[in-house]
Amino acid sequence: MNNSYTKTILLSICLTALLFSLFAMLFSALGILSFNANLLTGVVIAGLPIQIILLSFVIPAFGLLTYRFLNTRFPNNNLEKFSLSVSNLMLGICIAFLFFGYLKLYTATTFIVVLALLLYIEYKNKLRFMYRFYRTYLVLLIPFYLGCMVIKKQSLLIFNENASLKLHLAYLPIEAYFYFLGMLLMAVYLFELFKSKMVKVDG
């Protein structure tokens, strides 16, 4: 992996982590998220324990590593032609949840981010990678779910459910799955964007 490629990955991770750390700071300031001070000790930045900020870097980093591994191991991209249909379904789901939960800050933030990303990527952006993204998302749902269950069992994070629709899927708020989707999608899009610009410069 050359230096330009490494910088592309690191920049994608850092920009994604910065945005979602800001969301976490907002949720913390508004009382939507709180933290178990007995388990999360150390440096606190803008009200967030350093462990939470680091998690905002670890998730997109692990996501991009998985994305690249799957693309290398399974390069066939024939199913890309079906990705727009899946995205349109996801857009419909986002609109439906926004209709019922636009007054819930966590719900509204989550689905607005996913809606905006999907609309831009599928209808404005010329890069085609959504099949590979959805494949990565499905693979990562298992470790994501297990990680969330550990966090929930240990009470590391305390979530105010009044900021959500109070709909749960396998003991997790439905918004959590889409929040993760938004984080992963932003990281993958930035990676593909910077990679395409790097190819143009090198070419």
MARBA-3410 file (N, C-alpha, C, O; in Angstrom, 1 decimal):
203
0.9,-1.2,0.0,0.0,0.0,0.0,0.9,1.2,0.0,1.7,1.4,0.9 ~ 0.8,2.1,-1.0,1.6,3.3,-1.1,1.1,4.4,-0.2,0.0,4.3,0.4 ~ 2.0,5.4,0.0,1.6,6.5,0.9,0.4,7.3,0.6,-0.4,7.6,1.4 ~ 0.1,7.5,-0.7,-1.1,8.2,-1.2,-2.3,7.4,-0.8,-3.4,7.9,-0.4 ~ -2.3,6.1,-1.0,-3.4,5.2,-0.6,-3.7,5.2,0.9,-4.8,5.2,1.3
-2.6,5.2,1.6,-2.7,5.2,3.1,-3.3,6.5,3.5,-4.2,6.6,4.4 ~ -2.9,7.6,2.9,-3.5,8.9,3.3,-4.9,9.0,2.9,-5.7,9.6,3.6 ~ -5.3,8.4,1.8,-6.7,8.3,1.4,-7.6,7.6,2.5,-8.7,8.1,2.8 ~ -7.1,6.5,3.0,-7.8,5.8,4.0,-7.9,6.6,5.3,-9.0,6.7,5.9 ~ -6.8,7.1,5.7,-6.7,7.9,7.0,-7.6,9.1,6.9,-8.3,9.5,7.9
-7.6,9.8,5.8,-8.4,11.0,5.6,-9.9,10.7,5.7,-10.7,11.4,6.3 ~ -10.3,9.6,5.1,-11.7,9.1,5.1,-12.1,8.8,6.5,-13.2,9.2,6.9 ~ -11.3,8.1,7.3,-11.6,7.7,8.6,-11.7,9.0,9.5,-12.6,9.1,10.3 ~ -10.7,9.9,9.4,-10.7,11.1,10.2,-11.9,12.0,10.0,-12.5,12.5,11.0 ~ -12.3,12.2,8.8,-13.4,13.1,8.5,-14.7,12.4,9.0,-15.6,13.1,9.5
-14.9,11.1,8.8,-16.0,10.4,9.3,-16.1,10.5,10.8,-17.1,10.8,11.4 ~ -15.0,10.2,11.5,-14.9,10.3,12.9,-15.2,11.6,13.5,-15.8,11.8,14.5 ~ -14.7,12.7,12.8,-15.0,14.1,13.2,-16.4,14.4,13.2,-17.0,14.9,14.2 ~ -17.1,14.1,12.1,-18.6,14.4,12.0,-19.4,13.6,13.1,-20.2,14.2,13.8 ~ -19.1,12.3,13.3,-19.9,11.5,14.2,-19.5,11.8,15.7,-20.3,11.5,16.6
-18.3,12.2,15.9,-17.9,12.7,17.2,-18.7,14.0,17.6,-19.1,14.1,18.7 ~ -18.9,14.8,16.6,-19.7,16.0,16.8,-21.2,15.7,17.1,-21.8,16.3,18.0 ~ -21.7,14.7,16.4,-23.0,14.2,16.8,-23.1,13.7,18.2,-24.0,14.0,18.9 ~ -22.1,12.9,18.6,-22.1,12.4,19.9,-22.0,13.5,21.0,-22.6,13.4,22.0 ~ -21.2,14.5,20.7,-21.1,15.7,21.6,-22.4,16.4,21.7,-22.9,16.7,22.8
-23.1,16.5,20.6,-24.5,17.1,20.6,-25.4,16.3,21.4,-26.1,16.8,22.3 ~ -25.5,15.0,21.2,-26.3,14.1,22.0,-26.0,14.1,23.4,-26.9,14.1,24.3 ~ -24.7,14.2,23.8,-24.3,14.2,25.2,-24.8,15.6,25.8,-25.3,15.6,26.9 ~ -24.6,16.7,25.1,-25.0,18.0,25.6,-26.5,18.1,25.9,-26.9,18.8,26.8 ~ -27.2,17.4,25.0,-28.7,17.5,25.1,-29.3,16.4,26.0,-30.5,16.3,26.2
-28.4,15.6,26.6,-28.9,14.5,27.5,-29.4,13.3,26.9,-30.0,12.4,27.5 ~ -29.2,13.1,25.6,-29.6,11.9,24.9,-28.7,10.8,25.2,-29.2,9.6,25.3 ~ -27.4,11.1,25.3,-26.4,10.1,25.7,-25.7,10.5,27.0,-25.4,11.7,27.1 ~ -25.5,9.6,27.9,-24.7,9.8,29.1,-23.8,8.6,29.2,-24.0,7.5,28.6 ~ -22.8,8.7,30.1,-21.7,7.7,30.2,-21.5,7.3,31.6,-21.6,8.1,32.5
-21.1,6.1,31.8,-20.8,5.5,33.1,-19.4,5.9,33.5,-18.4,5.4,33.0 ~ -19.4,6.9,34.3,-18.0,7.5,34.7,-17.2,6.5,35.5,-16.0,6.6,35.5 ~ -17.8,5.5,36.1,-17.0,4.4,36.8,-16.3,3.5,35.9,-15.3,2.9,36.2 ~ -16.8,3.4,34.6,-16.2,2.4,33.7,-15.4,3.1,32.6,-14.5,2.6,32.0 ~ -15.8,4.4,32.3,-15.1,5.1,31.2,-14.4,6.3,31.9,-14.9,7.4,32.2
-13.1,6.0,32.2,-12.3,7.0,33.0,-11.2,7.6,32.0,-10.9,7.0,31.0 ~ -10.7,8.7,32.4,-9.6,9.2,31.6,-9.9,10.6,31.1,-10.7,11.3,31.7 ~ -9.4,11.0,30.0,-9.5,12.3,29.4,-11.0,12.5,28.9,-11.5,11.6,28.3 ~ -11.5,13.7,29.1,-12.8,14.0,28.6,-12.7,15.2,27.7,-12.1,16.2,28.1 ~ -13.2,15.1,26.5,-13.1,16.2,25.5,-14.5,16.7,25.1,-15.3,15.9,24.6
-14.8,17.9,25.4,-16.1,18.5,25.1,-17.2,17.6,25.6,-18.3,17.4,25.0 ~ -17.0,17.1,26.8,-18.1,16.3,27.4,-18.1,14.8,27.1,-18.9,14.0,27.6 ~ -17.2,14.4,26.2,-17.1,13.0,25.7,-15.9,12.3,26.3,-14.8,12.9,26.2 ~ -16.0,11.2,26.9,-14.8,10.4,27.3,-14.0,10.0,26.1,-14.5,9.8,25.0 ~ -12.7,10.0,26.2,-11.8,9.8,25.1,-12.1,8.4,24.4,-11.9,8.3,23.2
-12.6,7.4,25.2,-12.9,6.1,24.7,-14.0,6.2,23.6,-14.0,5.5,22.6 ~ -15.0,7.1,23.8,-16.1,7.3,22.9,-15.6,7.9,21.6,-16.0,7.6,20.5 ~ -14.7,8.9,21.7,-14.1,9.5,20.5,-13.3,8.5,19.7,-13.3,8.5,18.5 ~ -12.5,7.7,20.5,-11.7,6.7,19.8,-12.6,5.7,19.1,-12.2,5.2,18.0 ~ -13.7,5.4,19.6,-14.7,4.5,19.0,-15.1,5.0,17.6,-15.4,4.3,16.7
-15.3,6.4,17.6,-15.7,7.0,16.3,-14.6,6.8,15.2,-14.9,7.0,14.0 ~ -13.4,6.6,15.6,-12.3,6.3,14.7,-12.2,4.8,14.4,-12.0,4.4,13.2 ~ -12.4,4.0,15.4,-12.3,2.5,15.2,-13.3,2.0,14.3,-13.0,1.1,13.4 ~ -14.6,2.4,14.4,-15.6,1.8,13.6,-15.4,2.1,12.1,-15.5,1.1,11.3 ~ -15.2,3.3,11.6,-14.9,3.5,10.2,-13.6,2.8,9.7,-13.6,2.3,8.6
-12.6,2.7,10.6,-11.4,2.1,10.2,-11.6,0.6,10.0,-11.2,0.0,9.0 ~ -12.3,0.0,10.9,-12.6,-1.5,10.8,-13.5,-1.7,9.6,-13.4,-2.7,8.9 ~ -14.4,-0.7,9.4,-15.3,-0.9,8.2,-14.6,-0.8,6.9,-14.9,-1.6,6.0 ~ -13.6,0.1,6.8,-12.9,0.2,5.5,-11.9,-0.9,5.3,-11.8,-1.4,4.2 ~ -11.4,-1.4,6.4,-10.5,-2.6,6.2,-11.3,-3.8,5.7,-10.9,-4.6,4.9
-12.5,-4.0,6.3,-13.4,-5.1,5.8,-13.9,-4.9,4.4,-13.9,-5.8,3.6 ~ -14.2,-3.6,4.1,-14.6,-3.3,2.7,-13.5,-3.6,1.7,-13.8,-4.2,0.7 ~ -12.3,-3.2,2.0,-11.2,-3.5,1.1,-10.9,-5.0,1.0,-10.6,-5.6,-0.1 ~ -11.0,-5.7,2.1,-10.7,-7.2,2.1,-11.8,-7.9,1.3,-11.4,-8.7,0.5 ~ -13.0,-7.5,1.4,-14.1,-8.2,0.6,-14.0,-7.9,-0.8,-14.2,-8.8,-1.7
-13.6,-6.7,-1.1,-13.4,-6.3,-2.6,-12.3,-7.0,-3.2,-12.3,-7.4,-4.4 ~ -11.2,-7.3,-2.4,-10.1,-8.0,-2.9,-10.4,-9.5,-3.0,-10.0,-10.2,-4.0 ~ -11.0,-10.0,-2.0,-11.3,-11.5,-2.0,-12.4,-11.8,-2.9,-12.4,-12.9,-3.5 ~ -13.4,-11.0,-3.1,-14.6,-11.2,-4.0,-14.8,-10.1,-4.9,-15.6,-9.2,-4.7 ~ -14.0,-10.0,-6.0,-14.0,-8.8,-6.9,-15.2,-8.7,-7.8,-15.5,-7.7,-8.4
-15.9,-9.8,-7.9,-17.1,-9.8,-8.8,-18.1,-8.7,-8.4,-18.5,-8.7,-7.2 ~ -18.5,-7.8,-9.3,-19.4,-6.7,-9.0,-20.6,-6.8,-9.8,-21.3,-5.7,-10.0 ~ -21.0,-8.0,-10.3,-22.2,-8.1,-11.2,-23.5,-7.7,-10.5,-24.4,-7.2,-11.2 ~ -23.6,-7.8,-9.2,-24.8,-7.4,-8.5,-25.0,-5.9,-8.3,-26.0,-5.5,-7.7 ~ -24.1,-5.1,-8.8,-24.2,-3.7,-8.6,-25.5,-3.2,-9.3,-26.0,-2.2,-8.8
-25.9,-3.8,-10.3,-27.2,-3.4,-11.0,-28.4,-3.4,-10.2,-29.4,-2.8,-10.5 ~ -28.3,-4.2,-9.1,-29.5,-4.2,-8.1,-29.4,-3.2,-7.0,-30.3,-3.1,-6.2 ~ -28.2,-2.6,-6.9,-28.0,-1.7,-5.7,-28.9,-0.5,-5.7,-29.3,-0.1,-4.6 ~ -29.3,0.0,-6.8,-30.1,1.2,-6.8,-31.5,0.8,-6.3,-32.1,1.7,-5.6 ~ -32.0,-0.3,-6.6,-33.3,-0.8,-6.0,-33.3,-0.9,-4.5,-34.2,-0.5,-3.8
-32.2,-1.4,-4.0,-32.0,-1.5,-2.6,-31.9,-0.1,-2.0,-32.5,0.1,-0.9 ~ -31.2,0.8,-2.6,-31.1,2.2,-2.1,-32.4,2.9,-2.1,-32.7,3.6,-1.2 ~ -33.2,2.6,-3.2,-34.5,3.3,-3.2,-35.4,2.7,-2.1,-36.2,3.5,-1.5 ~ -35.3,1.5,-1.8,-36.0,0.9,-0.6,-35.6,1.6,0.7,-36.4,1.9,1.5 ~ -34.3,1.7,0.8,-33.7,2.4,2.0,-34.2,3.8,2.1,-34.5,4.3,3.2
-34.3,4.5,1.0,-34.7,5.9,1.0,-36.2,5.9,1.5,-36.6,6.8,2.2 ~ -37.0,5.0,1.0,-38.4,5.0,1.4,-38.5,4.7,2.9,-39.3,5.3,3.6 ~ -37.7,3.8,3.5,-37.6,3.6,4.9,-37.2,4.8,5.7,-37.9,5.1,6.7 ~ -36.2,5.5,5.2,-35.8,6.7,5.9,-36.9,7.8,5.9,-37.1,8.4,6.9 ~ -37.6,8.0,4.8,-38.7,8.9,4.7,-39.8,8.6,5.7,-40.4,9.4,6.3
-40.1,7.3,5.7,-41.2,6.8,6.6,-40.8,7.1,8.1,-41.6,7.5,8.9 ~ -39.6,6.8,8.5,-39.2,7.0,9.9,-39.1,8.5,10.2,-39.4,8.9,11.3 ~ -38.7,9.3,9.2,-38.7,10.7,9.5,-40.1,11.3,9.6,-40.3,12.2,10.4 ~ -41.0,10.7,8.9,-42.4,11.2,9.0,-42.9,10.9,10.4,-43.6,11.8,11.0 ~ -42.6,9.8,11.0,-43.1,9.4,12.3,-42.2,10.0,13.4,-42.7,10.1,14.6
-40.9,10.2,13.1,-40.0,10.6,14.2,-39.3,11.9,14.0,-38.2,12.1,14.6 ~ -39.8,12.8,13.2,-39.1,14.0,13.0,-38.9,14.9,14.2,-38.1,15.8,14.3 ~ -39.8,14.7,15.2,-39.6,15.4,16.5,-38.7,14.8,17.5,-38.4,15.4,18.5 ~ -38.2,13.6,17.2,-37.2,12.9,18.0,-35.8,13.2,17.5,-35.5,12.8,16.3 ~ -35.0,13.8,18.3,-33.7,14.3,17.7,-32.8,13.2,17.2,-32.2,13.3,16.2
-32.7,12.1,18.0,-31.8,11.0,17.6,-32.4,10.4,16.3,-31.6,10.1,15.4 ~ -33.7,10.2,16.2,-34.3,9.6,15.0,-34.1,10.5,13.9,-33.7,10.1,12.8 ~ -34.4,11.8,14.0,-34.3,12.8,12.9,-32.9,12.9,12.4,-32.6,12.9,11.2 ~ -31.9,13.0,13.3,-30.5,13.1,12.9,-30.0,11.9,12.1,-29.4,12.0,11.1 ~ -30.3,10.7,12.7,-29.9,9.5,12.0,-30.4,9.4,10.6,-29.7,9.1,9.7
-31.7,9.5,10.5,-32.3,9.3,9.2,-32.1,10.4,8.2,-32.1,10.2,7.0 ~ -31.9,11.6,8.6,-31.6,12.7,7.7,-30.2,12.5,7.1,-30.0,12.7,5.9 ~ -29.2,12.0,8.0,-27.9,11.8,7.5,-27.9,10.7,6.5,-27.3,10.8,5.4 ~ -28.6,9.6,6.7,-28.6,8.4,5.8,-29.4,8.8,4.5,-28.9,8.5,3.4 ~ -30.5,9.6,4.7,-31.2,10.0,3.5,-30.4,10.9,2.6,-30.4,10.7,1.4
-29.7,11.9,3.2,-28.9,12.8,2.4,-27.7,12.1,1.7,-27.5,12.3,0.5 ~ -27.1,11.1,2.4,-26.0,10.4,1.8,-26.5,9.5,0.6,-25.9,9.5,-0.5 ~ -27.6,8.8,0.8,-28.1,7.9,-0.2,-28.6,8.7,-1.5,-28.3,8.4,-2.6 ~ -29.2,9.9,-1.2,-29.7,10.7,-2.3,-28.5,11.2,-3.2,-28.5,11.2,-4.4 ~ -27.5,11.7,-2.5,-26.4,12.3,-3.2,-25.6,11.2,-3.9,-25.3,11.3,-5.1
-25.3,10.1,-3.2,-24.5,9.0,-3.8,-25.2,8.4,-5.0,-24.5,8.1,-6.0 ~ -26.5,8.1,-4.9,-27.2,7.4,-6.0,-27.6,8.3,-7.1,-27.7,7.8,-8.2 ~ -27.8,9.6,-6.8,-28.4,10.4,-7.9,-27.6,11.6,-8.3,-27.9,12.2,-9.3 ~ -26.5,11.9,-7.6,-25.6,13.0,-8.0,-24.2,12.4,-8.3,-23.5,12.9,-9.3 ~ -23.7,11.5,-7.5,-22.4,11.0,-7.6,-22.3,10.0,-8.7,-23.2,9.3,-9.0
-21.1,10.0,-9.4,-20.9,9.1,-10.5,-20.2,7.8,-10.2,-20.1,6.9,-11.0 ~ -19.7,7.7,-9.0,-19.0,6.5,-8.5,-20.0,5.4,-8.2,-21.0,5.7,-7.6 ~ -19.7,4.2,-8.6,-20.6,3.1,-8.4,-19.9,2.1,-7.5,-19.0,1.4,-7.9 ~ -20.4,2.0,-6.3,-19.8,1.1,-5.3,-20.9,0.5,-4.3,-20.5,-0.1,-3.3 ~ -22.1,0.8,-4.5,-23.1,0.6,-3.4,-23.3,-0.9,-3.2,-23.6,-1.3,-2.0
-23.2,-1.7,-4.2,-23.3,-3.2,-3.9,-22.3,-3.6,-3.0,-22.5,-4.4,-2.0 ~ -21.0,-3.2,-3.2,-19.9,-3.6,-2.3,-20.1,-3.0,-0.9,-19.7,-3.6,0.0 ~ -20.7,-1.8,-0.9,-21.0,-1.2,0.4,-22.0,-2.0,1.2,-21.8,-2.4,2.3 ~ -23.2,-2.4,0.5,-24.2,-3.1,1.2,-23.7,-4.5,1.7,-24.0,-5.0,2.7 ~ -22.8,-5.1,0.9,-22.2,-6.4,1.2,-21.4,-6.2,2.5,-21.5,-7.0,3.4
-20.6,-5.2,2.6,-19.8,-4.9,3.8,-20.7,-4.6,5.0,-20.4,-5.1,6.1 ~ -21.7,-3.9,4.8,-22.6,-3.5,5.9,-23.2,-4.8,6.5,-23.3,-4.9,7.7 ~ -23.7,-5.7,5.6,-24.3,-6.9,6.1,-23.3,-7.8,6.9,-23.7,-8.4,7.9 ~ -22.1,-7.9,6.4,-21.1,-8.6,7.1,-20.8,-8.0,8.5,-20.6,-8.7,9.4 ~ -20.7,-6.7,8.5,-20.3,-6.0,9.8,-21.5,-5.9,10.8,-21.3,-5.5,11.9
-22.7,-6.2,10.4,-23.8,-6.2,11.3,-23.6,-7.1,12.5,-24.0,-6.8,13.6 ~ -23.0,-8.2,12.2,-22.8,-9.2,13.3,-21.8,-8.6,14.4,-22.2,-8.6,15.6 ~ -20.6,-8.2,14.0,-19.7,-7.6,15.1,-20.3,-6.3,15.7,-20.1,-6.1,16.9 ~ -21.0,-5.6,14.9,-21.7,-4.3,15.4,-22.7,-4.7,16.5,-22.7,-4.1,17.5 ~ -23.5,-5.7,16.2,-24.5,-6.1,17.1,-23.9,-6.6,18.4,-24.3,-6.2,19.5
-22.9,-7.5,18.3,-22.2,-8.0,19.5,-21.6,-6.9,20.3,-21.7,-6.9,21.5 ~ -21.0,-6.0,19.6,-20.3,-4.9,20.3,-21.4,-4.0,21.1,-21.1,-3.6,22.2 ~ -22.5,-3.8,20.4,-23.5,-3.0,21.1,-24.1,-3.7,22.3,-24.4,-3.1,23.3 ~ -24.3,-5.0,22.2,-24.8,-5.8,23.3,-23.9,-5.8,24.5,-24.3,-5.7,25.6 ~ -22.5,-5.8,24.2,-21.6,-5.7,25.3,-21.7,-4.3,26.0,-21.7,-4.2,27.2
-21.7,-3.3,25.2,-21.8,-1.9,25.7,-23.1,-1.8,26.5,-23.1,-1.2,27.6 ~ -24.2,-2.3,26.0,-25.5,-2.2,26.7,-25.5,-3.0,28.0,-26.0,-2.6,29.1 ~ -24.9,-4.2,28.0,-24.9,-5.1,29.2,-24.0,-4.4,30.3,-24.3,-4.5,31.5 ~ -22.9,-3.8,29.9,-22.0,-3.2,30.8,-22.4,-1.8,31.2,-21.8,-1.2,32.1 ~ -23.5,-1.3,30.6,-24.0,0.0,30.9,-22.9,1.1,30.7,-22.8,2.1,31.5
-22.1,0.9,29.6,-21.1,1.9,29.4,-21.7,3.2,28.9,-21.3,4.3,29.2 ~ -22.7,3.1,28.1,-23.5,4.2,27.6,-24.9,4.1,28.1,-25.5,3.0,28.1 ~ -25.5,5.2,28.4,-26.9,5.2,28.9,-27.7,6.1,27.9,-27.4,7.3,27.7 ~ -28.6,5.5,27.2,-29.3,6.1,26.1,-30.7,6.6,26.6,-31.5,5.7,27.1 ~ -31.1,7.8,26.3,-32.4,8.3,26.7,-33.4,8.0,25.5,-33.3,8.6,24.5
-34.2,7.0,25.7,-35.1,6.5,24.7,-36.2,7.5,24.3,-36.8,7.3,23.3 ~ -36.4,8.5,25.1,-37.4,9.5,24.7,-37.0,10.3,23.4,-37.8,10.9,22.8 ~ -35.7,10.2,23.1,-35.2,10.9,21.9,-35.3,10.0,20.6,-34.9,10.4,19.5 ~ -35.9,8.8,20.8,-36.1,7.8,19.7,-37.5,7.4,19.6,-38.4,7.8,20.3 ~ -37.8,6.6,18.6,-39.2,6.1,18.4,-39.5,4.9,19.3,-40.6,4.5,19.4
-38.5,4.4,20.1,-38.7,3.3,21.0,-39.1,2.0,20.3,-39.8,1.2,20.8 ~ -38.6,1.9,19.0,-38.8,0.7,18.3,-37.4,-0.1,18.4,-36.4,0.5,18.0 ~ -37.5,-1.4,18.8,-36.3,-2.1,18.9,-36.3,-3.3,18.0,-37.3,-4.0,17.7 ~ -35.1,-3.6,17.5,-34.8,-4.8,16.7,-33.7,-5.6,17.4,-32.6,-5.1,17.4 ~ -34.1,-6.8,17.9,-33.1,-7.6,18.6,-32.5,-6.8,19.8,-31.2,-6.8,19.9
-33.3,-6.1,20.5,-32.9,-5.4,21.8,-32.1,-4.1,21.5,-31.7,-3.5,22.5 ~ -32.0,-3.7,20.3,-31.3,-2.4,20.0,-32.3,-1.5,19.3,-33.2,-1.9,18.5 ~ -32.2,-0.2,19.6,-33.1,0.8,18.9,-32.9,0.7,17.4,-31.8,0.5,16.9 ~ -34.0,0.8,16.6,-33.9,0.6,15.2,-32.9,1.7,14.6,-32.2,1.5,13.6 ~ -32.9,2.9,15.3,-32.0,3.9,14.8,-30.5,3.5,14.9,-29.7,4.0,14.0
-30.1,2.7,15.8,-28.7,2.3,15.9,-28.2,1.6,14.6,-27.1,1.9,14.2 ~ -29.0,0.8,14.0,-28.6,0.1,12.8,-28.4,1.1,11.6,-27.4,1.0,10.8 ~ -29.2,2.1,11.6,-29.1,3.1,10.5,-28.0,4.2,10.9,-27.4,4.7,9.9 ~ -27.8,4.4,12.1,-26.7,5.3,12.5,-25.3,4.7,12.1,-24.4,5.3,11.6 ~ -25.2,3.4,12.3,-24.0,2.6,11.9,-23.9,2.6,10.4,-22.8,2.8,9.8
-25.1,2.5,9.7,-25.1,2.5,8.2,-24.6,3.8,7.7,-23.8,3.9,6.8 ~ -25.0,4.9,8.3,-24.6,6.2,7.9,-23.1,6.4,8.1,-22.4,7.0,7.3 ~ -22.6,6.0,9.2,-21.2,6.1,9.5,-20.3,5.4,8.5,-19.3,5.9,8.0 ~ -20.7,4.1,8.3,-20.0,3.3,7.3,-20.1,3.8,5.9,-19.1,3.8,5.2 ~ -21.3,4.3,5.5,-21.5,4.8,4.2,-20.6,6.0,3.9,-20.1,6.2,2.8
-20.6,6.9,4.9,-19.7,8.1,4.7,-18.3,7.8,4.6,-17.6,8.3,3.7 ~ -17.8,6.8,5.4,-16.4,6.4,5.3,-16.1,5.8,3.9,-15.1,6.1,3.3 ~ -17.0,4.9,3.4,-16.7,4.2,2.2,-16.8,5.2,1.0,-16.0,5.2,0.1 ~ -17.8,6.1,1.1,-17.9,7.1,0.0,-16.7,8.0,-0.1,-16.1,8.2,-1.2 ~ -16.2,8.5,1.1,-15.0,9.4,1.1,-13.8,8.6,0.5,-13.0,9.2,-0.2
-13.7,7.3,0.9,-12.6,6.5,0.5,-12.7,6.4,-1.1,-11.6,6.6,-1.7 ~ -13.8,6.1,-1.6,-14.0,5.9,-3.1,-13.7,7.3,-3.8,-13.1,7.3,-4.8 ~ -14.2,8.3,-3.2,-14.0,9.7,-3.8,-12.5,10.0,-3.8,-12.0,10.4,-4.9 ~ -11.9,9.9,-2.7,-10.4,10.3,-2.7,-9.6,9.3,-3.5,-8.6,9.8,-4.1 ~ -10.0,8.1,-3.6,-9.3,7.1,-4.4,-9.4,7.5,-5.9,-8.4,7.4,-6.6
-10.6,7.9,-6.3,-10.8,8.3,-7.7,-10.0,9.5,-8.1,-9.5,9.6,-9.2 ~ -9.9,10.4,-7.1,-9.1,11.6,-7.4,-7.6,11.3,-7.4,-6.8,11.9,-8.2 ~ -7.2,10.3,-6.6,-5.8,9.9,-6.6,-5.5,9.2,-7.9,-4.4,9.5,-8.4 ~ -6.4,8.4,-8.4,-6.1,7.8,-9.7,-6.0,8.8,-10.8,-5.1,8.6,-11.7 ~ -6.8,9.8,-10.8,-6.8,10.9,-11.9,-5.5,11.6,-11.8,-4.9,11.9,-12.8
-5.0,11.9,-10.6,-3.7,12.6,-10.4,-2.6,11.8,-10.9,-1.7,12.2,-11.6 ~ -2.6,10.5,-10.5,-1.5,9.5,-10.9,-1.5,9.3,-12.4,-0.5,9.1,-13.0 ~ -2.8,9.3,-13.0,-2.9,8.9,-14.4,-2.5,10.1,-15.3,-2.6,10.0,-16.5
END
